[in-house]
Amino acid sequence: MKKRTFDIIVILLIAILLIILNQFDLLEKSAKLMFIPILAFYFIGQYSERKFQK
């Protein structure tokens, strides 16, 4: 899998997750929940940097 394809997939997953959280009004109720996906995608980004290094 190319890095660009991986990046597009991750961006789509983030968008879908945020839309779902917004539909359930979880983003407005607690700001703490916003850090969970950010932290998860930070580690996914670290993994992709190591895996797709040139």
C-alpha positions as CSV (number, residue, x, y, z in Angstrom):
1,M,0.0,0.0,0.0
2,K,1.4,3.4,-0.9
3,K,1.6,6.2,1.6
4,R,-0.8,8.4,-0.3
5,T,-3.4,5.7,-0.3
6,F,-2.9,5.1,3.4
7,D,-3.2,8.9,4.1
8,I,-6.5,9.1,2.1
9,I,-7.9,6.1,4.0
10,V,-7.0,7.6,7.4
11,I,-8.5,11.0,6.5
12,L,-11.7,9.3,5.5
13,L,-11.8,7.4,8.7
14,I,-11.3,10.6,10.8
15,A,-14.0,12.3,8.9
16,I,-16.5,9.5,9.3
17,L,-15.6,9.2,13.0
18,L,-16.1,12.9,13.6
19,I,-19.4,12.9,11.7
20,I,-20.7,10.0,13.8
21,L,-19.6,11.7,17.1
22,N,-21.3,14.9,16.0
23,Q,-24.5,13.1,15.2
24,F,-24.7,11.8,18.7
25,D,-23.8,15.2,20.1
26,L,-20.7,13.8,21.8
27,L,-18.4,16.5,20.6
28,E,-20.4,19.2,22.3
29,K,-21.0,17.4,25.6
30,S,-17.4,16.6,26.4
31,A,-14.3,18.0,24.9
32,K,-12.3,15.2,26.5
33,L,-13.7,12.8,23.9
34,M,-12.1,14.7,21.1
35,F,-8.6,13.8,22.3
36,I,-9.2,10.0,22.0
37,P,-9.3,10.0,18.1
38,I,-6.5,12.6,17.9
39,L,-4.3,10.4,20.1
40,A,-5.1,7.2,18.1
41,F,-4.4,8.9,14.8
42,Y,-1.2,10.3,16.1
43,F,0.1,6.8,16.7
44,I,-1.2,5.7,13.3
45,G,0.7,8.5,11.8
46,Q,3.9,7.4,13.6
47,Y,3.4,3.9,12.4
48,S,2.9,5.0,8.8
49,E,6.0,7.2,8.9
50,R,8.1,4.2,9.9
51,K,6.4,1.8,7.5
52,F,6.5,4.1,4.4
53,Q,9.9,5.7,4.8
54,K,11.8,6.3,1.6
